[in-house]
Amino acid sequence: MSKCSADETPVCCCMDVGTIMDNSDCTASWSRVFATRAEAEEMLASLTKRARDVESEPCQISSTFTDVEGGVQLDIDFVFACEAETLIFQLGLR
């Protein structure tokens, strides 16, 4: 689970009711290994669209492709304008 200032419960991926979002955690990170670069690029396009659907201001998206044993690793950081958008994006991936 990514570093988050909110009180998270790793088992159920939820936050306590009294949690205050203070915009200190606006980054969602994502990583996976794919068999081919084409599959990784498809996933990048899909996740980019999902981020664009959530953003109120342009989301900064940084991605890297790394050749690893068994395929290609895709690492992506999505930096949203506010923590609420980050949370909405992350929940949409579950």
Secondary structure by P-SEA (a helix, b strand, c coil): ccccccccccccccccccccccccccbbbbbbccccaaaaaaaaaaaaaaaaaccccbbbbbbbbbbcccbbbbbbbbbcccaaaaaaaaaaac
